[in-house]
Amino acid sequence: MDDRKGPTRAKRSTGRANARALNHGGDSRVAARAGRAVPAKDVAGSQLESEADRAERLAAGKRSAGRGAGHSGRKKSKRSTAAVGAAIIAIAAVVATSAFILTNGGSSPQSEGNPPIPAPATSAPPKTESGAAPAAISTIKADRKPPAVKPTAPKPTVAKTTTTKTSATPNTGPATPVFRRGQWIAVLDKYPTDAGMDAEQLAKELAAKLITAGVPGRAMFLNGQYPGIANSSLEPETDAWVVYLSALPSAEAALNLCQAAKTQAVHSNIACPTYEPAAKPG
């Protein structure tokens, strides 16, 4: 009986070992446990066993890392949710406070007897308005001044004075003119210088009147330079201003001009002596 049981148990154990080796891919360790010697395949089996251990360790590390990341992500999501909730609560508080201030008009109540605070603001605009009003008045005054100044500058008066000056000083000829033979004059009047009068002024005034009336009157001073203008003793006259009619071609022409109506209308004297200043008498 014992002999029979012994081999059967050994066969059973070896059969189980072979099955395990087949299930594990022919692992050398399983074959070694089964009691069989694997000469060349033991080294490869140990390597496979170490690689399997490493693979198990890496898988365990990845599982632990995934668990840690999930835990930290959960913590972060919880923190962000709490921060958003706190911000929403703070915003709601600010909105409620501002709404309360707007509806109540400020935190400190005002007394009914005192005026409202905006009173100084209403007093400031009148200052600007009062300051703007004088500027408008000054501009209106400045616009009104130019028309008042224009009519105060009369220019016709200057023209009148110039005309009077030119008419008051006509050319009465030189004091000692030069005559040629054959030129005759008619003396209308004579003013001696020793008679106590301004002979030059009187002679030039009469000559100016004749020129204004259209008569060629002249004034000259006799100082003995004209032999043809002599006195009764046939001597040249001296110290006298005379008014004469300008040189004419004959004594008759000079006499006729002197006795003409327009000449006598200015100065009445029909005597009108005639002379030839460049020639001696006789």
RONU-83794 format. One record per residue (C-alpha): residue in three letters; residue number from 0; x, y, z. Coordinates in Angstrom, 2 decimals. Example, Ala and Ser with C-alpha at 12.3 -4.5 7.8 and 13.67 -1.06 7.14 Angstrom:
2
> kolmi | torza | px | py | pz
> ALA | 0 | 12.30 | -4.50 | 7.80 .
> SER | 1 | 13.67 | -1.06 | 7.14 .
***
This chain:
282
> kolmi | torza | px | py | pz
> MET | 0 | 0.00 | 0.00 | 0.00 .
> ASP | 1 | 2.73 | 2.45 | 0.80 .
> ASP | 2 | 4.50 | 1.74 | -2.47 .
> ARG | 3 | 1.47 | 2.51 | -4.39 .
> LYS | 4 | 0.68 | 5.74 | -2.70 .
> GLY | 5 | 4.18 | 7.10 | -3.05 .
> PRO | 6 | 4.42 | 7.22 | -6.81 .
> THR | 7 | 0.95 | 8.50 | -7.24 .
> ARG | 8 | 1.62 | 11.50 | -4.96 .
> ALA | 9 | 4.86 | 12.30 | -6.83 .
> LYS | 10 | 3.08 | 12.15 | -10.14 .
> ARG | 11 | 0.38 | 14.39 | -8.88 .
> SER | 12 | 2.86 | 17.00 | -7.58 .
> THR | 13 | 4.84 | 16.96 | -10.80 .
> GLY | 14 | 1.69 | 17.28 | -12.83 .
> ARG | 15 | 0.61 | 20.32 | -10.86 .
> ALA | 16 | 4.02 | 21.90 | -11.29 .
> ASN | 17 | 3.95 | 21.40 | -15.03 .
> ALA | 18 | 0.50 | 22.95 | -15.24 .
> ARG | 19 | 1.69 | 25.97 | -13.33 .
> ALA | 20 | 4.70 | 26.30 | -15.62 .
> LEU | 21 | 2.49 | 26.15 | -18.65 .
> ASN | 22 | 0.11 | 28.75 | -17.25 .
> HIS | 23 | 2.93 | 31.17 | -16.45 .
> GLY | 24 | 4.63 | 30.88 | -19.84 .
> GLY | 25 | 7.17 | 28.29 | -18.87 .
> ASP | 26 | 8.59 | 30.20 | -15.92 .
> SER | 27 | 11.80 | 28.72 | -14.55 .
> ARG | 28 | 10.72 | 29.46 | -11.02 .
> VAL | 29 | 7.65 | 27.33 | -11.36 .
> ALA | 30 | 9.74 | 24.54 | -12.83 .
> ALA | 31 | 12.22 | 24.85 | -9.98 .
> ARG | 32 | 9.41 | 24.59 | -7.41 .
> ALA | 33 | 8.15 | 21.56 | -9.14 .
> GLY | 34 | 11.44 | 19.96 | -8.38 .
> ARG | 35 | 12.85 | 19.92 | -11.86 .
> ALA | 36 | 16.18 | 21.52 | -12.87 .
> VAL | 37 | 16.15 | 24.06 | -15.75 .
> PRO | 38 | 19.72 | 24.68 | -16.65 .
> ALA | 39 | 19.63 | 27.41 | -19.34 .
> LYS | 40 | 16.24 | 28.93 | -18.73 .
> ASP | 41 | 16.75 | 29.92 | -15.03 .
> VAL | 42 | 18.63 | 33.15 | -15.84 .
> ALA | 43 | 15.95 | 34.29 | -18.30 .
> GLY | 44 | 13.27 | 33.50 | -15.81 .
> SER | 45 | 14.91 | 35.60 | -13.10 .
> GLN | 46 | 15.11 | 38.51 | -15.53 .
> LEU | 47 | 11.48 | 38.13 | -16.41 .
> GLU | 48 | 10.60 | 38.04 | -12.75 .
> SER | 49 | 12.54 | 41.30 | -12.09 .
> GLU | 50 | 10.89 | 43.01 | -15.06 .
> ALA | 51 | 7.49 | 41.88 | -13.85 .
> ASP | 52 | 8.26 | 43.34 | -10.40 .
> ARG | 53 | 9.28 | 46.65 | -11.98 .
> ALA | 54 | 6.12 | 46.74 | -14.07 .
> GLU | 55 | 4.05 | 46.13 | -10.96 .
> ARG | 56 | 5.89 | 48.91 | -9.09 .
> LEU | 57 | 5.36 | 51.40 | -11.99 .
> ALA | 58 | 1.69 | 50.52 | -12.15 .
> ALA | 59 | 1.37 | 51.02 | -8.39 .
> GLY | 60 | 3.17 | 54.44 | -8.67 .
> LYS | 61 | 0.87 | 55.58 | -11.45 .
> ARG | 62 | -2.15 | 54.57 | -9.44 .
> SER | 63 | -0.91 | 56.47 | -6.38 .
> ALA | 64 | -0.06 | 59.56 | -8.52 .
> GLY | 65 | -3.49 | 59.49 | -10.12 .
> ARG | 66 | -5.09 | 59.28 | -6.72 .
> GLY | 67 | -2.97 | 62.26 | -5.45 .
> ALA | 68 | -3.75 | 64.38 | -8.53 .
> GLY | 69 | -7.41 | 63.70 | -8.20 .
> HIS | 70 | -7.32 | 64.63 | -4.54 .
> SER | 71 | -5.42 | 67.91 | -5.23 .
> GLY | 72 | -7.79 | 68.74 | -8.12 .
> ARG | 73 | -10.70 | 68.21 | -5.79 .
> LYS | 74 | -9.07 | 70.51 | -3.22 .
> LYS | 75 | -8.42 | 73.21 | -5.85 .
> SER | 76 | -11.95 | 73.06 | -7.20 .
> LYS | 77 | -13.26 | 73.38 | -3.64 .
> ARG | 78 | -11.02 | 76.44 | -3.02 .
> SER | 79 | -12.05 | 78.21 | -6.29 .
> THR | 80 | -15.71 | 77.57 | -5.51 .
> ALA | 81 | -15.25 | 79.13 | -2.05 .
> ALA | 82 | -13.45 | 82.21 | -3.52 .
> VAL | 83 | -16.21 | 82.78 | -6.09 .
> GLY | 84 | -18.84 | 82.54 | -3.40 .
> ALA | 85 | -16.99 | 85.09 | -1.21 .
> ALA | 86 | -16.68 | 87.51 | -4.17 .
> ILE | 87 | -20.39 | 87.21 | -4.94 .
> ILE | 88 | -21.22 | 87.93 | -1.29 .
> ALA | 89 | -18.92 | 91.02 | -1.26 .
> ILE | 90 | -20.46 | 92.40 | -4.50 .
> ALA | 91 | -23.94 | 91.89 | -3.12 .
> ALA | 92 | -22.97 | 93.80 | 0.03 .
> VAL | 93 | -21.58 | 96.73 | -2.00 .
> VAL | 94 | -24.70 | 96.88 | -4.17 .
> ALA | 95 | -26.94 | 96.83 | -1.12 .
> THR | 96 | -24.94 | 99.63 | 0.53 .
> SER | 97 | -25.03 | 101.88 | -2.57 .
> ALA | 98 | -28.76 | 101.27 | -2.99 .
> PHE | 99 | -29.35 | 102.24 | 0.62 .
> ILE | 100 | -27.31 | 105.46 | 0.21 .
> LEU | 101 | -29.14 | 106.44 | -2.99 .
> THR | 102 | -32.59 | 105.83 | -1.54 .
> ASN | 103 | -31.90 | 107.62 | 1.78 .
> GLY | 104 | -29.82 | 110.56 | 0.33 .
> GLY | 105 | -26.77 | 110.09 | 2.58 .
> SER | 106 | -25.98 | 108.61 | 5.94 .
> SER | 107 | -26.29 | 111.77 | 8.04 .
> PRO | 108 | -29.79 | 113.34 | 8.19 .
> GLN | 109 | -30.13 | 117.12 | 7.71 .
> SER | 110 | -32.16 | 119.45 | 9.79 .
> GLU | 111 | -35.27 | 121.05 | 8.28 .
> GLY | 112 | -34.21 | 124.61 | 9.18 .
> ASN | 113 | -30.79 | 124.54 | 7.48 .
> PRO | 114 | -30.58 | 125.06 | 3.68 .
> PRO | 115 | -29.33 | 122.19 | 1.49 .
> ILE | 116 | -25.66 | 121.79 | 0.70 .
> PRO | 117 | -25.92 | 122.70 | -3.03 .
> ALA | 118 | -26.63 | 126.38 | -2.11 .
> PRO | 119 | -22.98 | 127.48 | -2.62 .
> ALA | 120 | -23.03 | 125.92 | -6.10 .
> THR | 121 | -26.06 | 128.06 | -7.05 .
> SER | 122 | -24.27 | 131.23 | -5.84 .
> ALA | 123 | -21.20 | 130.55 | -8.05 .
> PRO | 124 | -22.94 | 130.76 | -11.48 .
> PRO | 125 | -24.25 | 134.33 | -10.88 .
> LYS | 126 | -20.63 | 135.45 | -10.47 .
> THR | 127 | -19.79 | 134.16 | -13.91 .
> GLU | 128 | -22.96 | 135.72 | -15.35 .
> SER | 129 | -22.23 | 139.07 | -13.70 .
> GLY | 130 | -18.68 | 138.90 | -15.03 .
> ALA | 131 | -19.96 | 138.12 | -18.56 .
> ALA | 132 | -22.47 | 141.01 | -18.62 .
> PRO | 133 | -19.86 | 143.83 | -18.39 .
> ALA | 134 | -17.90 | 142.22 | -21.23 .
> ALA | 135 | -20.97 | 142.37 | -23.48 .
> ILE | 136 | -21.59 | 146.02 | -22.50 .
> SER | 137 | -17.99 | 146.97 | -23.23 .
> THR | 138 | -18.18 | 145.35 | -26.66 .
> ILE | 139 | -21.37 | 147.26 | -27.44 .
> LYS | 140 | -19.72 | 150.51 | -26.40 .
> ALA | 141 | -16.70 | 149.76 | -28.55 .
> ASP | 142 | -18.99 | 149.17 | -31.53 .
> ARG | 143 | -20.78 | 152.47 | -30.97 .
> LYS | 144 | -17.63 | 154.60 | -30.75 .
> PRO | 145 | -16.34 | 154.37 | -34.37 .
> PRO | 146 | -19.45 | 155.91 | -36.01 .
> ALA | 147 | -19.30 | 158.86 | -33.57 .
> VAL | 148 | -15.64 | 159.56 | -34.41 .
> LYS | 149 | -16.03 | 159.56 | -38.20 .
> PRO | 150 | -18.17 | 162.72 | -38.56 .
> THR | 151 | -15.84 | 164.77 | -36.31 .
> ALA | 152 | -13.09 | 165.13 | -38.91 .
> PRO | 153 | -14.20 | 167.83 | -41.40 .
> LYS | 154 | -11.78 | 168.07 | -44.30 .
> PRO | 155 | -13.49 | 170.85 | -46.32 .
> THR | 156 | -12.12 | 173.48 | -43.91 .
> VAL | 157 | -8.57 | 172.66 | -44.97 .
> ALA | 158 | -9.49 | 173.12 | -48.62 .
> LYS | 159 | -11.02 | 176.52 | -47.88 .
> THR | 160 | -7.89 | 177.79 | -46.16 .
> THR | 161 | -5.70 | 176.69 | -49.07 .
> THR | 162 | -7.89 | 178.50 | -51.60 .
> THR | 163 | -7.82 | 181.73 | -49.61 .
> LYS | 164 | -4.04 | 181.59 | -49.32 .
> THR | 165 | -3.50 | 181.09 | -53.04 .
> SER | 166 | -5.95 | 183.88 | -53.99 .
> ALA | 167 | -4.47 | 186.33 | -51.43 .
> THR | 168 | -0.93 | 186.09 | -52.81 .
> PRO | 169 | -0.99 | 186.62 | -56.63 .
> ASN | 170 | 2.18 | 187.29 | -58.54 .
> THR | 171 | 2.53 | 191.08 | -58.86 .
> GLY | 172 | 5.82 | 190.88 | -60.75 .
> PRO | 173 | 9.43 | 191.69 | -59.75 .
> ALA | 174 | 10.24 | 194.89 | -57.85 .
> THR | 175 | 12.62 | 196.12 | -60.62 .
> PRO | 176 | 11.68 | 194.54 | -63.97 .
> VAL | 177 | 13.73 | 194.93 | -67.18 .
> PHE | 178 | 12.22 | 196.78 | -70.16 .
> ARG | 179 | 13.28 | 197.07 | -73.80 .
> ARG | 180 | 12.84 | 199.98 | -76.18 .
> GLY | 181 | 9.39 | 200.09 | -77.73 .
> GLN | 182 | 7.65 | 198.75 | -74.58 .
> TRP | 183 | 5.15 | 201.19 | -73.02 .
> ILE | 184 | 3.48 | 201.22 | -69.59 .
> ALA | 185 | 0.59 | 203.20 | -68.07 .
> VAL | 186 | 0.97 | 204.22 | -64.39 .
> LEU | 187 | -2.31 | 203.89 | -62.51 .
> ASP | 188 | -1.11 | 205.19 | -59.13 .
> LYS | 189 | 2.10 | 206.10 | -57.22 .
> TYR | 190 | 3.02 | 205.68 | -53.51 .
> PRO | 191 | 6.09 | 207.62 | -52.25 .
> THR | 192 | 8.11 | 205.92 | -49.54 .
> ASP | 193 | 8.70 | 209.21 | -47.64 .
> ALA | 194 | 5.00 | 209.96 | -47.13 .
> GLY | 195 | 4.75 | 207.98 | -43.90 .
> MET | 196 | 2.90 | 204.96 | -45.33 .
> ASP | 197 | 3.70 | 201.36 | -46.26 .
> ALA | 198 | 4.10 | 202.13 | -49.96 .
> GLU | 199 | 5.12 | 198.57 | -50.95 .
> GLN | 200 | 2.11 | 196.93 | -49.28 .
> LEU | 201 | -0.37 | 199.43 | -50.77 .
> ALA | 202 | 1.07 | 199.02 | -54.28 .
> LYS | 203 | 1.04 | 195.20 | -54.14 .
> GLU | 204 | -2.52 | 195.09 | -52.77 .
> LEU | 205 | -3.83 | 197.26 | -55.66 .
> ALA | 206 | -1.93 | 195.19 | -58.22 .
> ALA | 207 | -3.45 | 191.99 | -56.69 .
> LYS | 208 | -6.96 | 193.40 | -57.05 .
> LEU | 209 | -6.33 | 194.24 | -60.72 .
> ILE | 210 | -5.01 | 190.71 | -61.39 .
> THR | 211 | -8.08 | 189.20 | -59.71 .
> ALA | 212 | -10.34 | 191.32 | -61.98 .
> GLY | 213 | -8.49 | 190.16 | -65.09 .
> VAL | 214 | -6.37 | 193.27 | -65.64 .
> PRO | 215 | -2.57 | 192.74 | -66.03 .
> GLY | 216 | -1.56 | 194.99 | -63.12 .
> ARG | 217 | 2.00 | 195.04 | -61.66 .
> ALA | 218 | 3.87 | 196.77 | -58.82 .
> MET | 219 | 7.51 | 198.00 | -59.03 .
> PHE | 220 | 9.96 | 200.17 | -57.04 .
> LEU | 221 | 11.45 | 203.31 | -58.71 .
> ASN | 222 | 15.00 | 204.08 | -57.61 .
> GLY | 223 | 16.38 | 206.05 | -60.61 .
> GLN | 224 | 17.01 | 202.95 | -62.78 .
> TYR | 225 | 14.49 | 203.86 | -65.49 .
> PRO | 226 | 15.47 | 207.00 | -67.48 .
> GLY | 227 | 12.13 | 207.05 | -69.30 .
> ILE | 228 | 10.18 | 207.44 | -66.04 .
> ALA | 229 | 11.20 | 211.03 | -65.17 .
> ASN | 230 | 9.74 | 213.98 | -63.28 .
> SER | 231 | 9.06 | 217.45 | -64.61 .
> SER | 232 | 12.76 | 218.30 | -64.54 .
> LEU | 233 | 13.45 | 215.18 | -66.72 .
> GLU | 234 | 15.24 | 213.34 | -63.91 .
> PRO | 235 | 14.50 | 209.63 | -63.14 .
> GLU | 236 | 12.06 | 209.27 | -60.29 .
> THR | 237 | 13.24 | 207.70 | -56.99 .
> ASP | 238 | 11.87 | 206.47 | -53.64 .
> ALA | 239 | 8.40 | 205.53 | -54.88 .
> TRP | 240 | 6.28 | 202.38 | -55.53 .
> VAL | 241 | 4.04 | 202.55 | -58.61 .
> VAL | 242 | 1.17 | 200.36 | -59.92 .
> TYR | 243 | 1.36 | 200.03 | -63.71 .
> LEU | 244 | -0.12 | 198.04 | -66.53 .
> SER | 245 | 2.32 | 195.62 | -68.14 .
> ALA | 246 | 4.33 | 196.50 | -71.24 .
> LEU | 247 | 2.33 | 197.23 | -74.36 .
> PRO | 248 | 3.50 | 197.99 | -77.96 .
> SER | 249 | 2.37 | 201.65 | -77.96 .
> ALA | 250 | 1.37 | 204.54 | -75.69 .
> GLU | 251 | -2.17 | 204.54 | -77.08 .
> ALA | 252 | -2.65 | 200.86 | -76.22 .
> ALA | 253 | -1.41 | 201.46 | -72.69 .
> LEU | 254 | -3.72 | 204.45 | -72.26 .
> ASN | 255 | -6.75 | 202.60 | -73.57 .
> LEU | 256 | -6.18 | 199.67 | -71.18 .
> CYS | 257 | -5.76 | 202.03 | -68.24 .
> GLN | 258 | -9.01 | 203.90 | -69.01 .
> ALA | 259 | -11.02 | 200.76 | -69.68 .
> ALA | 260 | -14.16 | 200.18 | -67.59 .
> LYS | 261 | -12.91 | 197.00 | -65.89 .
> THR | 262 | -9.70 | 198.81 | -64.83 .
> GLN | 263 | -11.54 | 201.87 | -63.55 .
> ALA | 264 | -13.98 | 199.61 | -61.67 .
> VAL | 265 | -11.05 | 198.41 | -59.55 .
> HIS | 266 | -9.29 | 201.77 | -59.15 .
> SER | 267 | -10.68 | 205.01 | -60.53 .
> ASN | 268 | -7.94 | 207.27 | -62.02 .
> ILE | 269 | -8.35 | 208.41 | -65.62 .
> ALA | 270 | -5.09 | 210.43 | -65.73 .
> CYS | 271 | -3.04 | 207.29 | -66.62 .
> PRO | 272 | 0.37 | 208.81 | -67.66 .
> THR | 273 | 2.25 | 206.63 | -70.15 .
> TYR | 274 | 6.05 | 205.99 | -70.24 .
> GLU | 275 | 8.75 | 204.18 | -72.19 .
> PRO | 276 | 11.03 | 203.09 | -69.32 .
> ALA | 277 | 14.06 | 202.03 | -71.44 .
> ALA | 278 | 14.28 | 205.32 | -73.42 .
> LYS | 279 | 15.16 | 208.82 | -72.23 .
> PRO | 280 | 12.38 | 211.43 | -72.59 .
> GLY | 281 | 12.48 | 214.04 | -75.44 .
***
